[in-house]
Amino acid sequence: MAKRSKKKTAKRARKTTAKKRGSARASGGSLENLSVSELQAELNRRRRGVSRLERRREKLMAELADINAEIAGMGGSLGGGGGRGRNNMTLPDALHQVLNGTVMSVTEAADAVRAAGYHSNAANFRTMVNQALLKDKRFKKVARGQYTAA
């Protein structure tokens, strides 16, 4: 005979108990054939279920808050992870701030923008910087691959 998991055994026991009580869970969710006292019992059962789930949610939220505090304490980000990052300014604005008064190559500008706090997970970030330097009128090409803020 195959072993049953605790979860399946508990679920089967709840179903049997529900059948004995005549609850809507046993009848597949239909409430139309229940008497008033059975409907009241079903409402009470559901209220208890909601209360139990609310307590569980509170415990999980407290545990999540502890985990977030631990992550923050280790210097990690509390963002959702993955997805697109958000910056305070656009890439051309960040480049203008970094290049103001200096001449840099595209690679140096990309490194300087990242060091200044601009976040990007793009594998082609240097190419993005190069495109921004070429398209934006605030940048002047000084020599081959060398740019400054105009």
C-alpha positions in Angstrom: 0.0 0.0 0.0 1.4 3.4 -0.9 2.3 5.9 1.8 0.1 9.0 2.1 1.6 12.4 2.8 0.5 14.2 6.0 -1.0 16.9 3.9 -3.2 14.5 1.9 -4.2 12.7 5.0 -5.2 15.9 6.8 -7.1 17.1 3.7 -9.0 13.8 3.5 -9.9 14.0 7.3 -11.2 17.6 6.8 -13.3 16.4 3.9 -14.8 13.6 5.9 -15.6 15.9 8.8 -17.1 18.4 6.5 -19.3 15.7 5.0 -20.5 14.7 8.5 -21.3 18.3 9.3 -23.0 18.9 5.9 -21.0 21.9 5.1 -20.8 23.6 1.7 -17.2 22.4 1.3 -18.5 18.8 1.3 -21.2 19.5 -1.2 -18.8 21.1 -3.7 -19.5 24.7 -2.6 -23.2 24.8 -3.2 -25.2 26.5 -0.5 -28.7 26.1 -2.0 -29.6 22.8 -0.3 -28.5 23.8 3.3 -30.8 24.8 6.1 -30.5 28.1 7.9 -28.6 26.6 10.8 -26.3 24.8 8.4 -25.7 28.1 6.5 -24.9 29.8 9.9 -22.5 27.1 10.7 -20.9 27.5 7.3 -20.5 31.2 7.8 -18.9 30.7 11.2 -16.5 28.1 9.7 -15.5 30.6 7.0 -15.0 33.4 9.5 -12.7 31.1 11.6 -10.9 30.3 8.4 -10.4 34.0 7.6 -9.2 34.7 11.1 -6.7 31.8 10.9 -5.4 33.1 7.5 -5.1 36.6 8.8 -3.0 35.4 11.8 -0.8 33.4 9.4 -0.4 36.4 7.1 0.7 38.6 10.1 3.3 36.0 11.1 4.6 35.8 7.5 4.7 39.6 7.2 6.7 39.8 10.4 9.1 37.1 9.1 9.5 39.0 5.9 10.2 42.2 7.7 13.0 40.4 9.6 14.4 39.0 6.4 14.3 42.5 4.8 16.1 44.0 7.7 18.8 41.2 7.5 19.2 41.9 3.8 19.5 45.6 4.3 22.0 45.0 7.1 24.2 43.1 4.7 24.1 45.9 2.2 21.6 44.2 -0.2 18.8 45.8 -2.2 15.2 45.4 -1.1 14.0 45.7 -4.6 12.0 43.0 -6.2 15.1 41.6 -7.9 15.3 41.2 -11.6 13.3 43.7 -13.7 14.3 47.1 -14.9 16.3 49.3 -12.6 15.3 52.9 -11.9 17.7 55.9 -11.9 17.3 59.4 -10.6 18.3 60.8 -14.0 18.5 59.8 -17.6 21.7 58.4 -19.1 22.4 61.6 -21.1 21.9 63.7 -18.0 24.3 61.5 -16.0 26.8 61.7 -18.8 26.6 65.5 -18.9 27.2 65.7 -15.2 30.3 63.4 -15.5 31.8 64.9 -18.6 31.3 68.6 -17.6 34.8 70.1 -17.9 36.6 66.9 -18.8 37.4 64.9 -21.9 36.9 61.1 -21.7 36.7 58.1 -24.0 33.4 56.2 -24.3 34.7 53.4 -21.9 35.9 56.0 -19.4 32.6 57.8 -19.5 30.7 54.5 -19.1 32.8 53.6 -16.0 32.5 57.1 -14.6 28.7 57.1 -15.0 28.4 53.8 -13.2 30.8 55.0 -10.5 28.5 58.1 -10.0 25.6 55.7 -9.2 23.9 55.1 -12.5 22.6 51.5 -12.5 22.3 49.4 -15.6 22.4 45.6 -16.1 22.8 46.0 -19.8 25.4 43.8 -21.4 25.9 46.5 -24.0 26.1 49.5 -21.7 29.2 50.9 -23.4 27.3 50.9 -26.7 24.4 52.7 -25.0 26.8 55.4 -23.7 28.3 55.8 -27.2 24.9 56.3 -28.8 23.9 58.8 -26.1 27.2 60.8 -26.7 26.6 60.8 -30.5 22.9 61.7 -30.4 22.7 64.4 -27.7 23.7 67.9 -28.7 25.2 68.6 -25.3 28.2 66.5 -26.1 31.1 67.5 -28.4 33.5 65.0 -30.1 37.0 66.3 -29.4 38.9 63.6 -31.1 38.3 60.0 -32.3 36.5 58.3 -29.4 37.0 61.4 -27.1 34.0 63.4 -25.9 33.3 66.4 -23.6 30.3 68.2 -22.4 29.7 71.3 -24.6 
